[in-house]
């Protein structure tokens, strides 16, 4: 009878250790998932900010302002503009 009790006790201890190990691993994985989701959210916010910045930099008014002020470019006079027909003969 004591052998059976010792065997059952060993089985109970092994089961308890397996449960503790399993829960610990589960918590570690949950924390890792949370970190990944937070990182993904940060990347999404950064992506949205970069898209906004890109659209701001590419605004035609801003490009024209930079061309005039920094590069000192001016639009050509109307008599200096030539329109060339494309390969299909259409404009």
PyMOL commands that place a pseudoatom at each C-alpha (Angstrom):
pseudoatom trace, name=CA, resn=UNK, resi=1, chain=A, elem=C, hetatm=0, pos=[0.000, 0.000, 0.000]
pseudoatom trace, name=CA, resn=UNK, resi=2, chain=A, elem=C, hetatm=0, pos=[2.805, 2.445, 0.761]
pseudoatom trace, name=CA, resn=UNK, resi=3, chain=A, elem=C, hetatm=0, pos=[4.321, 1.840, -2.658]
pseudoatom trace, name=CA, resn=UNK, resi=4, chain=A, elem=C, hetatm=0, pos=[1.039, 2.788, -4.282]
pseudoatom trace, name=CA, resn=UNK, resi=5, chain=A, elem=C, hetatm=0, pos=[0.797, 5.888, -2.087]
pseudoatom trace, name=CA, resn=UNK, resi=6, chain=A, elem=C, hetatm=0, pos=[4.373, 6.888, -2.916]
pseudoatom trace, name=CA, resn=UNK, resi=7, chain=A, elem=C, hetatm=0, pos=[3.711, 6.317, -6.617]
pseudoatom trace, name=CA, resn=UNK, resi=8, chain=A, elem=C, hetatm=0, pos=[0.538, 8.423, -6.459]
pseudoatom trace, name=CA, resn=UNK, resi=9, chain=A, elem=C, hetatm=0, pos=[2.361, 11.114, -4.500]
pseudoatom trace, name=CA, resn=UNK, resi=10, chain=A, elem=C, hetatm=0, pos=[5.151, 11.201, -7.104]
pseudoatom trace, name=CA, resn=UNK, resi=11, chain=A, elem=C, hetatm=0, pos=[2.540, 11.367, -9.843]
pseudoatom trace, name=CA, resn=UNK, resi=12, chain=A, elem=C, hetatm=0, pos=[0.774, 14.218, -8.041]
pseudoatom trace, name=CA, resn=UNK, resi=13, chain=A, elem=C, hetatm=0, pos=[4.032, 16.160, -7.602]
pseudoatom trace, name=CA, resn=UNK, resi=14, chain=A, elem=C, hetatm=0, pos=[4.982, 15.620, -11.256]
pseudoatom trace, name=CA, resn=UNK, resi=15, chain=A, elem=C, hetatm=0, pos=[1.514, 16.762, -12.325]
pseudoatom trace, name=CA, resn=UNK, resi=16, chain=A, elem=C, hetatm=0, pos=[1.737, 19.859, -10.132]
pseudoatom trace, name=CA, resn=UNK, resi=17, chain=A, elem=C, hetatm=0, pos=[5.182, 20.723, -11.508]
pseudoatom trace, name=CA, resn=UNK, resi=18, chain=A, elem=C, hetatm=0, pos=[3.910, 20.260, -15.049]
pseudoatom trace, name=CA, resn=UNK, resi=19, chain=A, elem=C, hetatm=0, pos=[0.979, 22.563, -14.291]
pseudoatom trace, name=CA, resn=UNK, resi=20, chain=A, elem=C, hetatm=0, pos=[3.242, 25.258, -12.832]
pseudoatom trace, name=CA, resn=UNK, resi=21, chain=A, elem=C, hetatm=0, pos=[5.639, 24.984, -15.775]
pseudoatom trace, name=CA, resn=UNK, resi=22, chain=A, elem=C, hetatm=0, pos=[2.772, 25.140, -18.236]
pseudoatom trace, name=CA, resn=UNK, resi=23, chain=A, elem=C, hetatm=0, pos=[1.261, 28.237, -16.621]
pseudoatom trace, name=CA, resn=UNK, resi=24, chain=A, elem=C, hetatm=0, pos=[4.633, 29.966, -16.460]
pseudoatom trace, name=CA, resn=UNK, resi=25, chain=A, elem=C, hetatm=0, pos=[5.248, 29.274, -20.158]
pseudoatom trace, name=CA, resn=UNK, resi=26, chain=A, elem=C, hetatm=0, pos=[1.738, 30.484, -20.960]
pseudoatom trace, name=CA, resn=UNK, resi=27, chain=A, elem=C, hetatm=0, pos=[2.325, 33.757, -19.119]
pseudoatom trace, name=CA, resn=UNK, resi=28, chain=A, elem=C, hetatm=0, pos=[5.675, 34.279, -20.845]
pseudoatom trace, name=CA, resn=UNK, resi=29, chain=A, elem=C, hetatm=0, pos=[4.061, 33.733, -24.246]
pseudoatom trace, name=CA, resn=UNK, resi=30, chain=A, elem=C, hetatm=0, pos=[1.196, 36.086, -23.378]
pseudoatom trace, name=CA, resn=UNK, resi=31, chain=A, elem=C, hetatm=0, pos=[3.678, 38.804, -22.398]
pseudoatom trace, name=CA, resn=UNK, resi=32, chain=A, elem=C, hetatm=0, pos=[5.561, 38.243, -25.666]
pseudoatom trace, name=CA, resn=UNK, resi=33, chain=A, elem=C, hetatm=0, pos=[2.320, 38.543, -27.645]
pseudoatom trace, name=CA, resn=UNK, resi=34, chain=A, elem=C, hetatm=0, pos=[1.467, 41.778, -25.823]
pseudoatom trace, name=CA, resn=UNK, resi=35, chain=A, elem=C, hetatm=0, pos=[4.902, 43.205, -26.612]
pseudoatom trace, name=CA, resn=UNK, resi=36, chain=A, elem=C, hetatm=0, pos=[4.507, 42.254, -30.253]
pseudoatom trace, name=CA, resn=UNK, resi=37, chain=A, elem=C, hetatm=0, pos=[1.094, 43.888, -30.435]
pseudoatom trace, name=CA, resn=UNK, resi=38, chain=A, elem=C, hetatm=0, pos=[2.410, 47.055, -28.779]
pseudoatom trace, name=CA, resn=UNK, resi=39, chain=A, elem=C, hetatm=0, pos=[5.305, 47.157, -31.217]
pseudoatom trace, name=CA, resn=UNK, resi=40, chain=A, elem=C, hetatm=0, pos=[2.931, 46.668, -34.140]
pseudoatom trace, name=CA, resn=UNK, resi=41, chain=A, elem=C, hetatm=0, pos=[0.791, 49.546, -32.859]
pseudoatom trace, name=CA, resn=UNK, resi=42, chain=A, elem=C, hetatm=0, pos=[3.870, 51.778, -32.555]
pseudoatom trace, name=CA, resn=UNK, resi=43, chain=A, elem=C, hetatm=0, pos=[4.888, 50.891, -36.117]
pseudoatom trace, name=CA, resn=UNK, resi=44, chain=A, elem=C, hetatm=0, pos=[1.381, 51.694, -37.356]
pseudoatom trace, name=CA, resn=UNK, resi=45, chain=A, elem=C, hetatm=0, pos=[1.449, 55.107, -35.666]
pseudoatom trace, name=CA, resn=UNK, resi=46, chain=A, elem=C, hetatm=0, pos=[4.903, 55.799, -37.103]
pseudoatom trace, name=CA, resn=UNK, resi=47, chain=A, elem=C, hetatm=0, pos=[3.737, 54.672, -40.577]
pseudoatom trace, name=CA, resn=UNK, resi=48, chain=A, elem=C, hetatm=0, pos=[0.733, 57.012, -40.397]
pseudoatom trace, name=CA, resn=UNK, resi=49, chain=A, elem=C, hetatm=0, pos=[3.000, 59.888, -39.336]
pseudoatom trace, name=CA, resn=UNK, resi=50, chain=A, elem=C, hetatm=0, pos=[5.398, 59.178, -42.201]
pseudoatom trace, name=CA, resn=UNK, resi=51, chain=A, elem=C, hetatm=0, pos=[2.549, 59.104, -44.708]
pseudoatom trace, name=CA, resn=UNK, resi=52, chain=A, elem=C, hetatm=0, pos=[1.296, 62.451, -43.392]
pseudoatom trace, name=CA, resn=UNK, resi=53, chain=A, elem=C, hetatm=0, pos=[4.797, 63.888, -43.582]
pseudoatom trace, name=CA, resn=UNK, resi=54, chain=A, elem=C, hetatm=0, pos=[5.229, 62.593, -47.130]
pseudoatom trace, name=CA, resn=UNK, resi=55, chain=A, elem=C, hetatm=0, pos=[1.952, 64.143, -48.253]
pseudoatom trace, name=CA, resn=UNK, resi=56, chain=A, elem=C, hetatm=0, pos=[2.992, 67.435, -46.644]
pseudoatom trace, name=CA, resn=UNK, resi=57, chain=A, elem=C, hetatm=0, pos=[6.391, 67.466, -48.355]
pseudoatom trace, name=CA, resn=UNK, resi=58, chain=A, elem=C, hetatm=0, pos=[4.836, 66.607, -51.715]
pseudoatom trace, name=CA, resn=UNK, resi=59, chain=A, elem=C, hetatm=0, pos=[2.206, 69.373, -51.732]
pseudoatom trace, name=CA, resn=UNK, resi=60, chain=A, elem=C, hetatm=0, pos=[2.484, 71.338, -54.978]
pseudoatom trace, name=CA, resn=UNK, resi=61, chain=A, elem=C, hetatm=0, pos=[2.360, 74.691, -53.163]
pseudoatom trace, name=CA, resn=UNK, resi=62, chain=A, elem=C, hetatm=0, pos=[5.257, 73.721, -50.920]
pseudoatom trace, name=CA, resn=UNK, resi=63, chain=A, elem=C, hetatm=0, pos=[7.304, 72.438, -53.857]
pseudoatom trace, name=CA, resn=UNK, resi=64, chain=A, elem=C, hetatm=0, pos=[6.692, 75.683, -55.737]
pseudoatom trace, name=CA, resn=UNK, resi=65, chain=A, elem=C, hetatm=0, pos=[7.667, 77.735, -52.674]
pseudoatom trace, name=CA, resn=UNK, resi=66, chain=A, elem=C, hetatm=0, pos=[10.938, 75.825, -52.254]
pseudoatom trace, name=CA, resn=UNK, resi=67, chain=A, elem=C, hetatm=0, pos=[11.659, 76.156, -55.967]
pseudoatom trace, name=CA, resn=UNK, resi=68, chain=A, elem=C, hetatm=0, pos=[11.133, 79.910, -55.836]
pseudoatom trace, name=CA, resn=UNK, resi=69, chain=A, elem=C, hetatm=0, pos=[12.864, 80.681, -52.529]
pseudoatom trace, name=CA, resn=UNK, resi=70, chain=A, elem=C, hetatm=0, pos=[15.714, 78.210, -52.246]
pseudoatom trace, name=CA, resn=UNK, resi=71, chain=A, elem=C, hetatm=0, pos=[16.416, 77.373, -55.872]
pseudoatom trace, name=CA, resn=UNK, resi=72, chain=A, elem=C, hetatm=0, pos=[15.383, 80.786, -57.229]
pseudoatom trace, name=CA, resn=UNK, resi=73, chain=A, elem=C, hetatm=0, pos=[13.417, 79.226, -60.066]
pseudoatom trace, name=CA, resn=UNK, resi=74, chain=A, elem=C, hetatm=0, pos=[10.707, 81.152, -61.868]
pseudoatom trace, name=CA, resn=UNK, resi=75, chain=A, elem=C, hetatm=0, pos=[8.109, 79.929, -64.338]
pseudoatom trace, name=CA, resn=UNK, resi=76, chain=A, elem=C, hetatm=0, pos=[9.054, 80.589, -67.959]
pseudoatom trace, name=CA, resn=UNK, resi=77, chain=A, elem=C, hetatm=0, pos=[7.317, 83.315, -69.939]
pseudoatom trace, name=CA, resn=UNK, resi=78, chain=A, elem=C, hetatm=0, pos=[4.393, 82.183, -72.065]
pseudoatom trace, name=CA, resn=UNK, resi=79, chain=A, elem=C, hetatm=0, pos=[6.294, 82.858, -75.314]
pseudoatom trace, name=CA, resn=UNK, resi=80, chain=A, elem=C, hetatm=0, pos=[9.098, 80.499, -74.182]
pseudoatom trace, name=CA, resn=UNK, resi=81, chain=A, elem=C, hetatm=0, pos=[6.826, 77.478, -73.717]
pseudoatom trace, name=CA, resn=UNK, resi=82, chain=A, elem=C, hetatm=0, pos=[6.740, 74.918, -76.516]
pseudoatom trace, name=CA, resn=UNK, resi=83, chain=A, elem=C, hetatm=0, pos=[4.269, 72.064, -76.652]
pseudoatom trace, name=CA, resn=UNK, resi=84, chain=A, elem=C, hetatm=0, pos=[5.544, 68.949, -78.407]
pseudoatom trace, name=CA, resn=UNK, resi=85, chain=A, elem=C, hetatm=0, pos=[3.163, 66.274, -79.696]
pseudoatom trace, name=CA, resn=UNK, resi=86, chain=A, elem=C, hetatm=0, pos=[3.611, 62.776, -78.292]
pseudoatom trace, name=CA, resn=UNK, resi=87, chain=A, elem=C, hetatm=0, pos=[4.353, 59.619, -80.276]
pseudoatom trace, name=CA, resn=UNK, resi=88, chain=A, elem=C, hetatm=0, pos=[0.689, 59.176, -81.216]
pseudoatom trace, name=CA, resn=UNK, resi=89, chain=A, elem=C, hetatm=0, pos=[0.445, 62.721, -82.547]
pseudoatom trace, name=CA, resn=UNK, resi=90, chain=A, elem=C, hetatm=0, pos=[-1.921, 63.791, -79.758]
pseudoatom trace, name=CA, resn=UNK, resi=91, chain=A, elem=C, hetatm=0, pos=[-1.329, 66.293, -76.977]
for i in range(1, 91): cmd.bond("trace and resi %d" % i, "trace and resi %d" % (i + 1))
show_as sticks, trace
zoom trace
